[in-house]
Amino acid sequence: MSQVLDTPPLKTAPTPAAPADDDLAALAARHGLSVSGARPSLPQYIRRLWARRHFIAAFSTAKLTAQYSQAKLGQVWQVMTPLLNAAVYYLIFGVLLQTKKGVPDYVPFLVTGVFIWTFTQSSILAGTRAISGNLGLVRALHFPRAALPISFCLQQLQQLLFSMAALVVILLFFGVPVAASWVLAIPVLVLQFTFNAGVSMILARLGAKTPDLAQLMPFVLRTWMYASGVMWSIDHILSRHTDLPSWVGPVLQANPAAVYIDLMRFALIDSFHASQLPEHVWLIATGWALLAGVGGFIYFWKAEETYGRG
C-alpha cells in the first residue's frame, strides 16, 4: 500500500489593506509634502503674486516691444493706431452723422474717448486669451496664473501712456489750455486699470474653458463701445431725446466705460463741465473698480488649480 501524505496548504501573506486617505494625508504632512498645483490660500496667493511683480512688469514690457517688432515703423504704431481709429470715427460720426454738433472741442473730445476706450477694449481682449493663448507657459512654469491677465493689462496701460503723449499735443493744438485738473487723470487711470484687470481675470477664467469666447468678444465690445459715448456725448443725446424710457439715461451714465471716459474728458478738456457727469461719479467709478477688481481676482483665484489641465 502506498501511503499518501497530506501536505498542509501553503500559507499566503495577507494582502495589506489600502491606506486610508487620512493616513496618506498624515504621511504627507509628516514629511512636509503638499499636493502639486493645489490652490493656495488667498493671502498666500497675493504674497506669491507680489513676489513676482518684477516678472509681471518685464513680461508686459517684452510683449509690448514685440508687438510691432515686424513693422517698419515699430513702436510708432502704438500712437498711430488709436489716432487712425479716431480719424475714421471723426469722418463717419463727426462729419457724416454730425454727432459733433453741440459738442465743444469735438476733436479732443473724440480722441480722448477713443484712447480711453481702446485701453479697456485691448485689455479685455488680451485677458480673454491670457490662459488659453499661453498654455505652453502655464504648463511649463509654476507661478500665480493671475500674473498673465494682469501683465496684459499693464502692457495696455504702457501703450496708453504713449498715446497720452500724443493726446497732450492734440489738446494744445486745438487750444485746450493746461490746467490743474489734468492731475485728475492719474486717479482715473488707476481706477480704470483696476476695473480692466478685474474684467480681464473674469474672462481669462471663462476663456480658459471656452476658447470660442475669444471669437465672440469683439462683437460684444463693439456693442459696448457704441453705448459708451466714445463718438457722441451722452449728456447731449439725453437732453435732445427726452422721449427715451426713463431707465436709459441712468444706465448709459452708469456704464463703467462711459464713466472712465467722461472722467478723463472732465480732467483734460476745460469745456467739458461737471454738469455733464452723473451724480456721485467718483463713487460710481470707485465702486466699479472695486467690484470688478476684487470680485474678478477672487473669481480667477478659485480656479487656479485648473488652468492648463485637460
Secondary structure by P-SEA (a helix, b strand, c coil): cbbbbbbcccccccccccccaaaaaaaaaaaccccccccccaaaaaaaaaaaaaaaaaaaaaaaaacccccccccccaaaaaaaaaaaaaaaccccccccccccaaaaaaaaaaaaaaaaaaaaaaaaacccccaaaaaccccccaaaaaaaaaaaaaaaaaaaaaaaaaaaaacccccccccaaaaaaaaaaaaaaaaaaaaaaaaaaccccccaaaaaaaaaaaaccccccaaaaaaaccccccaaaaaaaacaaaaaaaaaaaaccccccccccccaaaaaaaaaaaaaaaaaaaaaaaaccccccc
